[in-house]
């Protein structure tokens, strides 16, 4: 454990889903700046547990956002200055028989958190929304003014959570901001992600099965994403806003796989035999004009830089 308290300040942040990938990576960034971080989750990954062991000001709090009583106790005890709500079901199924389960976490869980924070005078409430709320019926690039068209229980519940936050916060006169996060890449990505599966196939020297790869996606480097989240959360200009966090460019899944194959010396074997999903979203590309207007001077780093840093041996 880091035995020093030098550089610590009295600011406290609370991160729901702090035991997951994005939550723990944000905590890692904040911990080095001396901020007290409270990571709420029911399961903690190695990044979160290592941070807790290394820094006295990183705390792991076992909590479930479907448990209102437990959340109230945690929120009153912590009394955070900034809240990052990252906890969510990320089940991308198109099967609406799962809607109730997904909604219980993404919608009811969000309401529970807001209610638990009712007596807390927080400075910022930052919600990790999803680019998937735009669906596949709107032209690209997706802008915040476009009407969302969800295509799955997941994207529908994320949109419902957005509207819930806006309505509740308006009634209770509380600050909020909504980040519609597009895809991102960084080291140690969860195994369910495309890039992590691609890397695993490369490491194991196994054939990688995928679709024809015509889908195009907008990727932001993790360090850029964390910079945006952290910086915007402290800006009055971002309060009450819905903001796309994206690069503004898209690349096809096939191009990603081909680039990785080139980086690895054409040793990666790719099999394009998998079918496309029903209601496949063919291009996800966001407009980052609003982001760059609020976050003056921000320019996303090159996608190729991210690919090389992930796959070069």
Helices and strands as residue ranges (DSSP letters): E 12-16, H 21-31, E 36-41, H 46-54, E 58-62, H 68-78, E 82-85, G 96-98, H 99-103, I 104-108, H 109-116, E 124-130, G 131-134, H 153-172, E 177-181, E 183-185, H 194-204, E 208-209, E 216-217, E 219-221, H 222-232, G 236-238, E 242-245, E 251-252, H 253-263, E 270-271, H 289-294, H 303-311
